[in-house]
Amino acid sequence: MKCWRISKPLMLGLELTMTDARFSRIVIIQSLPSIESQTGRHLRDAIEPTAKALRHIPVEFVEAPTASDFWTALDRVHKTIENSMDYPILHLECHGLSDKTGLSLADRTPVTWIELKAVLVRLNQATCCNLLVTLAACHGAMLMETLDVHDRSPCWGLLGPSGEVSPPDLKSSYSAFFLELLRSANTEAACFSLRDSPDCRAKYFLFTAEDMFRDVFRVYRATCSTKDQMTERADRFAQIFKKHGMPDDEVSSIRPVLYEEEYKVLERFYKRFFFVDRCPKNGLRFNRCIRGAYSMIRDECGSINK
């Protein structure tokens, strides 16, 4: 089985730190009402000849008219990954719910972002964080809102429209993206092709696993471990320990101990999010991410201790 590496991207003028990933096939799962434009089928027809001619990889199209068909299709993708060390790009064609809480399938069954996230995590774990997911659904960026410091990464990269999007836009934009990706294996060039496609009107996002990690850890610290909160905790513990006769030199060590716990939270999150416990090579692969987070905590701790 041929396996192609995707190079590091630049998205719409914004530099992203994205490690290399791989792809060996493209899987398009479409769950749209039959009376609507079949954008997933159009995408398959547009990119399949190039995929075969230039990369010798298959483009699989799966029609999922019911929720059962949709989940079965995703389960088959997972089984194929486990059985053959496959690295698919997963493209989902369906509607986004109007309340932005998930997807709406062809039979009108809702799929929450939390439900989808759970399946994507399984797929991403099986690929050791090499799963690229492209969403042809409105409000796909809201998947990010479900992540916290106890999660694993749902994908290596997530691409999709941030708001509402039309069928002509989807056909034009994703055809341009995949055709360039197949030609160059360069996500930067593919994203620019998407942006410059003739019918592109919507705003598209690209979140990398590194972006997700940084954003989730930033939210955690901004809500649970701000500089003021850490100072208040240290002062509270100091008062308690002084009341029980603890020496001053031991009391002064409370603040560093609290920050040491922050390092432990970060380390646990890092190993879990990037599957380092299951794919040890990811420890080095995503090392730049944790180094930046360590620096943030260290700098804050140092400024408080001065």
C-alpha positions as CSV (number, residue, x, y, z in Angstrom):
1,M,0.0,0.0,0.0
2,K,1.4,3.4,-1.0
3,C,1.5,6.0,1.8
4,W,2.2,9.7,1.1
5,R,3.4,12.2,3.6
6,I,1.7,15.6,3.8
7,S,4.0,18.5,4.3
8,K,3.6,21.3,6.8
9,P,0.9,23.9,5.8
10,L,0.2,27.6,5.8
11,M,-3.5,28.3,6.0
12,L,-4.9,31.4,4.4
13,G,-1.9,33.5,5.3
14,L,-1.7,32.3,8.9
15,E,1.4,30.1,9.8
16,L,0.5,26.9,11.5
17,T,2.9,24.4,13.2
18,M,1.8,21.1,11.9
19,T,3.9,17.9,12.0
20,D,4.0,15.6,9.0
21,A,1.2,13.2,8.5
22,R,0.4,10.4,6.0
23,F,-2.4,9.4,3.7
24,S,-2.9,6.3,1.7
25,R,-6.5,6.7,0.5
26,I,-9.4,9.1,0.6
27,V,-12.8,8.1,2.1
28,I,-15.9,10.2,1.3
29,I,-18.9,9.5,3.4
30,Q,-22.0,11.3,2.2
31,S,-25.2,11.5,4.1
32,L,-27.5,14.0,2.3
33,P,-31.1,13.9,1.2
34,S,-31.4,12.4,-2.3
35,I,-33.2,15.4,-3.6
36,E,-30.3,17.7,-2.8
37,S,-27.0,18.3,-4.7
38,Q,-24.8,15.2,-4.2
39,T,-21.7,17.1,-3.4
40,G,-19.8,14.1,-2.1
41,R,-20.3,12.2,-5.3
42,H,-19.3,15.2,-7.3
43,L,-16.1,15.4,-5.3
44,R,-15.3,11.8,-5.9
45,D,-15.8,12.2,-9.6
46,A,-13.6,15.3,-9.7
47,I,-10.6,13.9,-7.8
48,E,-10.6,10.1,-8.5
49,P,-8.8,10.2,-11.9
50,T,-6.0,12.3,-10.4
51,A,-5.7,10.1,-7.3
52,K,-5.3,7.0,-9.5
53,A,-3.0,8.6,-12.0
54,L,-0.6,10.5,-9.7
55,R,-0.7,8.8,-6.4
56,H,-2.2,5.3,-7.2
57,I,-4.5,5.5,-4.2
58,P,-8.2,4.8,-4.1
59,V,-11.0,7.3,-3.5
60,E,-13.8,5.5,-1.8
61,F,-17.3,6.9,-1.9
62,V,-19.9,5.6,0.7
63,E,-23.5,6.6,0.6
64,A,-25.0,6.7,4.1
65,P,-28.8,7.4,3.8
66,T,-29.5,6.4,7.5
67,A,-27.7,6.9,10.8
68,S,-27.0,3.2,10.9
69,D,-25.3,3.4,7.5
70,F,-23.3,6.4,8.7
71,W,-21.9,4.7,11.9
72,T,-21.3,1.4,10.0
73,A,-19.3,3.3,7.4
74,L,-17.1,4.8,10.1
75,D,-16.7,1.5,11.8
76,R,-15.5,-0.1,8.5
77,V,-12.9,2.7,8.2
78,H,-11.7,1.8,11.7
79,K,-11.4,-1.9,10.9
80,T,-9.5,-1.2,7.7
81,I,-7.0,1.0,9.6
82,E,-6.4,-1.7,12.2
83,N,-6.1,-4.5,9.8
84,S,-3.8,-2.9,7.3
85,M,-2.1,0.1,9.0
86,D,-4.1,2.4,6.6
87,Y,-3.9,6.2,6.7
88,P,-7.1,7.6,5.3
89,I,-8.2,11.1,4.7
90,L,-11.8,11.2,5.9
91,H,-14.2,13.5,4.2
92,L,-17.7,13.9,5.6
93,E,-20.6,15.4,3.5
94,C,-23.7,16.2,5.5
95,H,-25.5,19.2,7.0
96,G,-24.7,21.0,10.1
97,L,-27.4,21.4,12.7
98,S,-28.8,25.0,12.8
99,D,-28.1,25.2,16.5
100,K,-24.4,24.4,15.8
101,T,-24.4,21.4,18.1
102,G,-23.5,18.8,15.5
103,L,-24.4,17.2,12.2
104,S,-27.7,16.3,10.6
105,L,-27.7,13.1,8.5
106,A,-29.8,12.3,5.4
107,D,-32.6,10.8,7.5
108,R,-32.6,13.9,9.8
109,T,-30.9,12.0,12.6
110,P,-28.7,14.4,14.6
111,V,-25.1,13.6,15.5
112,T,-23.7,15.7,18.3
113,W,-20.1,16.9,18.1
114,I,-19.4,14.8,21.2
115,E,-20.7,11.7,19.5
116,L,-18.6,12.4,16.4
117,K,-15.6,13.2,18.5
118,A,-15.6,9.8,20.2
119,V,-15.5,8.0,16.8
120,L,-12.8,10.3,15.4
121,V,-10.6,9.7,18.5
122,R,-10.8,5.9,17.8
123,L,-9.8,6.5,14.2
124,N,-7.0,8.9,15.1
125,Q,-5.6,6.6,17.8
126,A,-5.5,3.8,15.2
127,T,-3.5,6.0,12.9
128,C,-1.2,7.3,15.7
129,C,-2.5,10.8,15.1
130,N,-2.3,10.9,11.3
131,L,-6.0,11.3,10.6
132,L,-6.9,14.3,8.4
133,V,-10.7,15.1,8.6
134,T,-12.4,17.4,6.1
135,L,-15.9,18.5,6.9
136,A,-18.4,19.6,4.2
137,A,-20.9,20.7,6.8
138,C,-21.9,24.1,8.3
139,H,-20.4,25.2,11.6
140,G,-17.8,22.4,11.7
141,A,-15.5,24.6,13.9
142,M,-17.8,24.0,16.8
143,L,-16.3,20.5,17.2
144,M,-13.4,22.3,19.0
145,E,-15.8,23.5,21.7
146,T,-16.1,19.9,23.0
147,L,-12.4,19.4,23.9
148,D,-10.9,19.6,27.4
149,V,-7.7,18.5,29.2
150,H,-9.0,15.0,29.6
151,D,-9.5,14.4,25.9
152,R,-7.4,12.7,23.2
153,S,-7.0,14.4,19.8
154,P,-9.8,13.7,17.4
155,C,-7.6,14.1,14.4
156,W,-4.2,15.3,13.1
157,G,-6.0,18.1,11.1
158,L,-9.5,19.3,10.8
159,L,-10.6,21.4,7.8
160,G,-14.0,22.8,7.1
161,P,-16.3,25.9,6.8
162,S,-16.7,28.0,10.0
163,G,-20.2,29.1,9.1
164,E,-22.8,28.4,6.5
165,V,-21.7,27.2,3.1
166,S,-23.4,26.6,-0.3
167,P,-23.2,23.4,-2.4
168,P,-21.4,25.2,-5.3
169,D,-18.8,26.5,-2.8
170,L,-18.3,23.0,-1.3
171,K,-17.8,21.4,-4.8
172,S,-15.5,24.0,-6.0
173,S,-13.4,24.5,-2.8
174,Y,-12.9,20.9,-1.9
175,S,-12.2,19.8,-5.5
176,A,-9.5,22.5,-5.6
177,F,-8.1,21.4,-2.2
178,F,-7.9,17.7,-3.0
179,L,-6.6,18.1,-6.5
180,E,-3.7,20.3,-5.3
181,L,-3.0,18.0,-2.3
182,L,-2.8,15.0,-4.7
183,R,-0.5,16.8,-7.0
184,S,1.9,18.2,-4.4
185,A,1.2,16.5,-1.0
186,N,1.5,20.0,0.3
187,T,-1.2,21.3,2.6
188,E,-0.1,24.8,2.3
189,A,-0.6,24.8,-1.5
190,A,-3.9,22.9,-1.1
191,C,-5.3,25.5,1.3
192,F,-4.4,28.3,-1.0
193,S,-6.1,26.5,-3.9
194,L,-9.2,26.1,-1.8
195,R,-9.1,29.8,-0.9
196,D,-8.7,30.8,-4.6
197,S,-11.3,28.4,-6.0
198,P,-13.8,30.3,-8.2
199,D,-16.9,29.6,-6.0
200,C,-15.3,29.9,-2.6
201,R,-17.4,32.4,-0.5
202,A,-17.4,30.8,3.0
203,K,-14.6,31.2,5.5
204,Y,-12.8,27.9,6.0
205,F,-10.7,26.9,9.1
206,L,-7.9,24.5,9.5
207,F,-7.2,23.3,13.1
208,T,-4.1,21.2,13.7
209,A,-3.7,18.8,16.6
210,E,-1.1,21.3,17.9
211,D,-3.6,24.1,17.6
212,M,-6.2,22.1,19.6
213,F,-3.7,21.2,22.3
214,R,-2.6,24.8,22.8
215,D,-6.1,26.2,22.8
216,V,-7.4,23.6,25.3
217,F,-4.5,24.1,27.7
218,R,-4.9,27.9,27.4
219,V,-8.6,27.7,28.2
220,Y,-7.8,25.4,31.2
221,R,-5.3,27.8,32.6
222,A,-7.5,30.8,31.9
223,T,-10.4,29.3,33.8
224,C,-8.9,27.0,36.4
225,S,-5.3,28.1,37.0
226,T,-4.9,31.8,36.3
227,K,-2.0,33.7,37.9
228,D,-4.3,35.3,40.4
229,Q,-5.9,31.9,41.2
230,M,-2.5,30.3,41.8
231,T,-1.4,33.2,44.1
232,E,-4.7,33.0,46.0
233,R,-4.2,29.2,46.5
234,A,-0.7,29.6,47.7
235,D,-1.6,32.3,50.2
236,R,-4.5,30.2,51.4
237,F,-2.4,27.2,52.0
238,A,0.3,29.3,53.6
239,Q,-2.1,30.7,56.2
240,I,-3.3,27.2,57.0
241,F,0.2,25.8,57.4
242,K,1.4,28.7,59.5
243,K,-1.5,28.2,61.8
244,H,-0.3,24.7,62.3
245,G,3.2,25.8,63.1
246,M,5.0,25.0,59.8
247,P,8.4,26.8,59.5
248,D,8.6,29.8,57.2
249,D,11.1,28.2,54.8
250,E,8.7,25.3,54.2
251,V,5.7,27.7,53.8
252,S,7.7,29.6,51.1
253,S,8.0,26.3,49.1
254,I,4.2,26.0,48.7
255,R,4.0,28.1,45.5
256,P,6.7,26.1,43.6
257,V,4.9,22.9,44.7
258,L,1.6,24.2,43.2
259,Y,3.3,25.0,39.9
260,E,4.9,21.6,39.9
261,E,1.4,20.2,39.9
262,E,0.6,22.3,36.9
263,Y,3.5,20.7,35.1
264,K,2.1,17.3,36.0
265,V,-1.3,18.3,34.6
266,L,0.4,19.4,31.4
267,E,2.4,16.2,31.1
268,R,-0.6,14.0,31.6
269,F,-2.6,16.0,29.0
270,Y,0.2,15.9,26.5
271,K,0.8,12.2,26.7
272,R,-3.0,11.5,26.5
273,F,-3.9,14.0,23.8
274,F,-1.1,12.9,21.4
275,F,-1.4,9.2,22.2
276,V,2.2,9.1,23.5
277,D,1.1,6.3,25.8
278,R,0.1,4.2,22.8
279,C,2.4,5.7,20.1
280,P,5.7,6.5,21.9
281,K,7.3,8.1,18.8
282,N,4.7,10.9,19.1
283,G,6.5,12.1,22.2
284,L,9.3,13.5,20.0
285,R,7.0,14.2,17.1
286,F,4.9,16.8,19.0
287,N,7.7,17.8,21.4
288,R,7.6,21.5,20.3
289,C,4.1,21.8,21.6
290,I,4.8,20.8,25.2
291,R,8.0,22.8,25.3
292,G,6.0,26.0,24.6
293,A,3.5,25.1,27.3
294,Y,6.3,24.4,29.8
295,S,7.8,27.8,29.1
296,M,4.5,29.5,29.7
297,I,4.2,28.0,33.1
298,R,7.8,28.5,34.0
299,D,7.7,32.2,33.0
300,E,4.6,32.8,35.1
301,C,6.0,30.9,38.1
302,G,9.2,32.9,37.9
303,S,7.4,36.3,37.7
304,I,5.4,35.4,40.8
305,N,8.4,34.3,42.8
306,K,10.3,37.5,42.2
